[in-house]
């Protein structure tokens, strides 16, 4: 039985991503064992397509590359218990809920600032006033997004 072979372009189309992203995943080791033709073109199998779709779906759900690397490692050993997989997913769920909470807080503050803006001149703009003076915010401290904290 012959295994279906895909070019990198066909694989990108099937997975809904770019060729550059596939190359990136290869470079960081998430996609491995890419066979090449005598002309040095990459050839992918259905199993690699399934793996790429797994990676893409995991990224869409917000899993980190490190988490995906671990999840792939577990999926490569299907007979082991899924306790560690469940732990990774639960930790990710906690992080997502924290982000949602932060975003709701930011939404409330922005909604209030916009509703209080009377559309006059910038020198009288409530939005500029609040951004310049944190004490005029609803909360003393906005919950920080860890990915934005260094900016």
C-alpha positions as CSV (number, residue, x, y, z in Angstrom):
1,X,0.0,0.0,0.0
2,X,1.5,3.3,-1.1
3,X,1.4,6.2,1.4
4,X,0.0,9.5,0.0
5,X,2.7,12.1,-0.3
6,X,2.1,15.8,-0.1
7,X,4.2,18.8,-1.2
8,X,4.8,21.5,1.3
9,X,2.3,23.7,-0.5
10,X,-0.4,21.0,-0.5
11,X,0.3,20.4,3.2
12,X,0.0,24.1,4.0
13,X,-3.3,24.3,2.1
14,X,-4.7,21.2,3.9
15,X,-3.7,22.5,7.3
16,X,-4.7,26.1,6.7
17,X,-1.3,27.6,7.3
18,X,1.6,29.0,5.4
19,X,4.7,27.2,4.0
20,X,6.8,29.5,6.3
21,X,4.9,28.2,9.3
22,X,5.6,24.6,8.4
23,X,9.3,25.4,7.9
24,X,9.3,27.1,11.4
25,X,7.7,24.0,13.0
26,X,10.3,21.9,11.4
27,X,13.1,24.2,12.5
28,X,11.9,24.0,16.2
29,X,11.4,20.3,16.0
30,X,7.6,20.0,16.1
31,X,7.5,18.5,12.7
32,X,10.2,15.9,12.0
33,X,11.5,13.3,9.6
34,X,10.6,15.2,6.5
35,X,11.7,13.2,3.5
36,X,13.2,15.0,0.5
37,X,13.1,14.2,-3.2
38,X,16.3,14.0,-5.3
39,X,15.6,17.6,-6.2
40,X,15.6,18.5,-2.4
41,X,11.9,19.2,-2.3
42,X,10.1,18.3,1.0
43,X,7.6,15.4,0.9
44,X,5.1,14.9,3.7
45,X,3.0,11.9,4.7
46,X,-0.6,11.8,5.9
47,X,0.8,11.2,9.4
48,X,2.8,14.4,9.2
49,X,-0.4,16.2,8.0
50,X,-2.3,14.9,11.0
51,X,0.5,16.1,13.3
52,X,0.5,19.6,11.7
53,X,-3.3,19.8,12.1
54,X,-2.9,18.8,15.7
55,X,-0.3,21.6,16.2
56,X,-2.4,24.2,14.4
57,X,-5.6,23.3,16.4
58,X,-3.6,23.4,19.6
59,X,-2.2,26.8,18.7
60,X,-5.7,28.1,17.9
61,X,-6.8,27.0,21.4
62,X,-3.9,29.0,22.8
63,X,-1.5,26.2,23.9
64,X,2.1,27.3,24.1
65,X,4.7,25.6,21.9
66,X,6.2,23.9,25.0
67,X,2.8,22.5,25.9
68,X,2.2,21.3,22.3
69,X,5.7,19.7,22.4
70,X,4.6,17.8,25.5
71,X,1.2,16.9,24.2
72,X,2.8,15.5,21.0
73,X,5.2,13.5,23.1
74,X,2.2,12.0,24.9
75,X,0.3,11.3,21.7
76,X,3.3,9.5,20.4
77,X,2.8,7.0,23.3
78,X,-0.9,6.2,23.1
79,X,-1.0,3.5,25.7
80,X,0.1,5.6,28.6
81,X,-2.4,7.2,31.0
82,X,-3.6,10.7,30.0
83,X,-3.3,12.2,33.5
84,X,-0.4,14.5,32.4
85,X,-2.3,15.6,29.3
86,X,-5.3,16.5,31.5
87,X,-3.0,18.4,33.9
88,X,-1.6,20.5,30.9
89,X,-5.1,21.2,29.7
90,X,-6.4,22.2,33.2
91,X,-3.4,24.6,33.7
92,X,-4.1,26.1,30.3
93,X,-7.8,26.5,31.3
94,X,-6.8,28.4,34.5
95,X,-4.6,30.7,32.4
96,X,-7.4,31.4,29.9
97,X,-9.8,32.2,32.7
98,X,-7.3,34.6,34.2
99,X,-6.9,36.3,30.8
100,X,-10.7,36.6,30.4
101,X,-10.9,38.2,33.8
102,X,-8.1,40.7,32.9
103,X,-9.8,41.5,29.6
104,X,-13.2,42.1,31.3
105,X,-11.6,44.5,33.7
106,X,-9.9,46.4,30.8
107,X,-13.2,46.3,28.9
108,X,-15.1,48.0,31.9
109,X,-12.4,50.7,32.1
110,X,-12.4,51.4,28.4
111,X,-16.2,51.4,28.2
112,X,-16.4,54.0,31.0
113,X,-13.6,56.2,29.5
114,X,-15.3,56.2,26.1
115,X,-18.7,56.9,27.5
116,X,-17.4,59.9,29.5
117,X,-15.6,61.4,26.4
118,X,-17.7,64.3,25.2
119,X,-16.0,64.6,21.8
120,X,-14.6,68.1,22.4
121,X,-10.9,69.1,22.1
122,X,-8.1,66.8,23.1
123,X,-7.2,69.2,26.0
124,X,-10.6,68.3,27.6
125,X,-10.6,64.7,26.5
126,X,-11.6,62.3,29.3
127,X,-9.8,59.4,27.7
128,X,-6.5,61.3,27.6
129,X,-7.1,62.6,31.2
130,X,-7.7,59.1,32.6
131,X,-4.7,57.6,30.7
132,X,-2.5,60.4,32.2
133,X,-3.8,59.9,35.7
134,X,-4.3,56.4,37.0
135,X,-6.1,57.6,40.1
136,X,-9.1,58.4,37.8
137,X,-9.5,54.7,36.9
138,X,-12.1,52.5,38.3
139,X,-9.5,50.2,39.9
140,X,-6.3,51.1,41.6
141,X,-4.4,48.6,39.5
142,X,-5.2,46.9,36.3
143,X,-4.4,43.2,36.3
144,X,-1.3,42.8,34.2
145,X,-1.1,40.6,31.2
146,X,2.2,38.8,31.6
147,X,2.9,38.9,27.9
148,X,2.6,42.8,28.0
149,X,4.3,43.5,31.3
150,X,7.7,44.1,29.8
151,X,6.5,46.5,27.1
